Amino acid sequence: MPANPAPAEATQPTQDRRRRQVYAEQIRLLYTNANAGVWVTVFAATLLSYLQWGIIPHPIVLAWLMYMLVTSSVRFTLARCYWRAAGTDTNTRRWANIFTIATGLSAMGWGAAGVLLYPEAQLGNQVILAFVLGGMMLGAGSVLAARPEAFLAFIVPTGLPLSVRFLLQRDDTHLAMGLLATIFTAATLITTWRIYLTVRSSLNLRFENEDLVVDLQNAKNHAEILNQELEIRVQVRTAELQDVLAKNEHLASHDALTDMPNRRLLEDRLEQALARADRQHHKIAILALDLDSFKEVNDTFGHRVGDLVLKSVATRVKARLRASDTLARTGGDEFTIVADVADPLGAQVLVSALELAFAQPFEVEGKLVTTGASIGVALYPDDGRGADDLRAAADKAMYVAKRSKKG
């Protein structure tokens, strides 16, 4: 019957449009991750040059490093041009081709490293070279997985020369290393291909869902009464989903008992505070607060009262802080505070204010519960430059304070 082919013909434009949408989004993902790849390349190339400096002739090392820095600058500039043109330049394939070429140029540099920076008689530096190139391929597996031409243009030229170089030495050790390098390159390609399939499937599903919303909206023109009921249901469902998402988002970043930020949100706040301190040239105080003898509170009054005490502690401590400070619960009876301070004296003033919060007992369900707190302080940048170092320094100071109370 002549009418049968009509549905297939009707869906063909939709399929073509969806393919274009998925392709454009894949290219956008490539450019989203471009700068991360550039900075990793600059760091890794500089480090590799330093490690091979004493073994490979200096002109070769300098020429190779200069090539990598130039290609990285080109890739960085390309990413900036893409985002400036976003929304106005619809020639997605041209941007994809340029990106693939730039990626291939960078990969040629890494492949050249497998030859030019290969130390004939230094097995240890050969391993270092293989380790760096393998790391770059693994990183490319996630950064470039959105498009196969992109990760193929990087992984194959990066991994193949070193594998061949190993195999050409023909002794048992290098034959084994060459075989392993080849297997590693193949495994990286297979893994990256699977990531690519997952990304493509996710994007297809995303645009299918968007098309479904459009279809539902178009159905309104054909069945207004039915659509009104459907619209109400969609609105209710959307509101429920938004409410659930908002609650889940809040629960994911806050402690369920005290409703204070949890460790995940603390890490984000701390990173923001450190960046702000660098810009504004002031100090950050990280305070580790641990309740004293809290186990005795649970043993004496029960865990229900203990939980209520923790909530009261959070409320009382929060009242001693400024709105810009962060109080997070990071353990059973452990809290962490991030605050801007002018100097070490400002941090000590804050500690004294927090200690006063425990001067009076906590009244919970008609019971008076007394507990103290041991507080350790670390200052940025005095006690560390990174978040992990600062938390470790604050914890160490807190344990020192706790031991001093025990005599």
Buried (B, 14 or more C-beta within 10 A) or exposed (E): EEEEEEEEEEEEEBEEEBEBBBBBBBBBBBBBBBBEBBEBBBEBBEEBBEBBBEBBEEEBBEEBBEBBBEBBEBBBEBBEBBEEEEEEEEEBEEBBEBBBEBBBBBBBBBBBBBEBBBBEEBEEBBEBBBEBBBEBBBBBBBBBBBBBBBBBBBBBBBBBBBBBBBBEBEEEEBBEBBEBBBEBBEEBBEBBBEBBEEBBEEBBEBBEEEBEEEEEEEEEEEEEEEBEEBBEEBEEEEEEEEEEEEEEEEEEBBBEEBBBBBBEBBBEBBEEBBEEBEEEEBBBBBBBBBBBBBEEBBEEBEEEBBBBBBBBBBBBBBEBBEEEBBBBBBEEBBBBBBBBBEEEEBBEEBBEEBBEBBEEEBEBEEEEBEBBBBBBBBBBBBBBEEBEBBBBBBBBBBBEBBEEEEE
